[in-house]
Amino acid sequence: MHSDAPKSETTTTKSDCKDDINCTRLDCHFNHPNGRSIDHKMAFSSENTEGNTASAPHLECHNHQYQPSLASRTSSYNSSKSPSRTPNKRKQDAHVHTNVIELDCAFDHPNDEDINRVSSTDDTKTTSSSTVAKDQQLSDSEFIETTDKFLSTAEENLQEFDLNDDKYNNNDDEQVLDTKLERELKHRQPYLPIYTRRSDLIEKLKINQVLILKADASSGKSTQVVQYLCDANFADEKQIICTQPYKLAARSLAAQVAEEYGCKIGEEVCFQVTRGEPMTSSRAKIKFVTDTIFLNEYQNSPILEQCSVVIVDEAQERTIDTDIVLGLMKECLRKRKDLKLIVMFATLDTRLFYDYFASNFTCEILEVDGTTYPIEDIYLDFDDENYVQAAVTKAIEIHQSDEVGDILVFLTDQDEIDLALDALNKKLKNDSSFISLPLHEELSEEETAQLFEKLPDKRKIIFSTDIAESSITIDGIKYVIDSGMIKEKLWDGQRKIQVLNIGQITKNSVQRRRTTAGIISSGK
């Protein structure tokens, strides 16, 4: 007869579980020598951990069947990090090192594996499911801490993005960007040949100190080039100065450019034609001046420190002041390597200016063809000595025809223009379908503005000096009456003085006057 075994021996003779570490049964009563993965997430308070460690020096990290609440697990995690734990106390090694993933485990893991890694087994589904379950059981404090870090990083990245965005947009606000877009649309509305060479112009000027630009009167060079340079940041720190041979040209161009640029005269776009108070401000980026005013500014600042680009427009006029400006610019360019010069004209030989500057500076030529519609040439059978009266008679003949379009008549000076206006108004005193206008150097701003007003119900008959050849371009001109005469300053070698002489125009002047009839449509 066999006697019963003691109870203490009965508990030690349990057989090992066949699943061992992979066992998932909560009520399994078999031994698990290596512990169970399902039990590794169990947490203990610091008091229980230290008590178990002291009473069981070889305690294994397994058979944790107690499932604490979320709050208790959080408390256990915090207590495990607290200084209440004895730092000098050597911890027990856990029997399963790489399989322990609970954050508050009190045992040592000599292999120092990553706390988030789980050893691979044949039963991958069980391991994956238990890992997902453990990841979903982050404590509230851990979640809040992680979220705060993420939001802080996101805010820093957003601030950095905003700073970069400001840098790339050159600190332009929304209103400035809208103005630039509106201005770009204005550039595209009229078909101007200079627009097609915009990129070439900017690139050539960036790599060269001098640019020789030959463009016809209908190309739009006088109004568009300054705006292209301004949009290309040439006027960010210093001004762009454009010289004109006539005061009227400087005023009218400034008004037109200011309108297209989206500002008032005296703000970003200004002009100065007399030695008095200039129409300018501290924000001015584009400045139109006469050759004489430019020479005065050169006397005050021989290196033109306030300028980034100097444009000498209508260089084909070859006035004394214009030639002096070109000579002084050659000296100034030697002193300032960052200064740029553009010489613009319509009819002169490009090699003339290129050879003058290319020997000392990097220089390049850019030619832009104008857009002209077919023009019919009609000549008188004889020369009329009274060309003023002949021009008035021809203007009346065209006006009384059924054809539409404005008329431009070229005469020599203001006196001849006044005579022609009086004769025309007397002969057409009962006709209200037209308006007669003068165009010369002494016009006021109000009189100049009338030239550019659109009058759909009336025909404009304009009597002009040679200023309308290239410096002033008026839309709507379809008929040009050319007297073939001009009053210009000449040098009298015998008397050693300058004199005004009325004579015939050159072939280049004939071509320029002719071109004004075919800018917007076919003309005569």
Secondary structure, 3 states (H helix, E strand, C coil): CCCCCCHHHHHHCCCECCCHHHCCCCCCCCECCCCCHHHCCCCCCHHHHHHHHHHCCCCCCCCCCCCCCHHHHHHHHHHHHCCCCCCCCCCCECCCCCCCCCCCCCCECCCCCCCCCCCCCCCHHHHHHHHHHHHCCCCHHHHHHHHHHHHHHHHHHHHHHHHHHHHHCCCCCHHHHHHHHHHHHHHHCCCCHHHHCHHHHHHHHHHCCEEEEEECCCCCHHHHHHHHHHHCCCCCCCEEEEEECCHHHHHHHHHHHHHHHCCCECCCEEEECCCCCCECCCCCCEEEEEHHHHHHHHHHCCCCCCEEEEEECCHHHCCHHHHHHHHHHHHHHHHCCCCEEEEEECCCCHHHHHHHHHCCCCEEEEEECCCCCCECCCCCCCCCCCHHHHHHHHHHHHHCCCCCCEEEEECCCHHHHHHHHHHHHHHCCCCCCEEEEEECCCCCHHHHHHHHCCCCCCEEEEEECHHHCCCCCCCCEEEEEECCEEEEEEEECCCCEEEEEEEECCHHHHHHHHHHHHCCCCEC
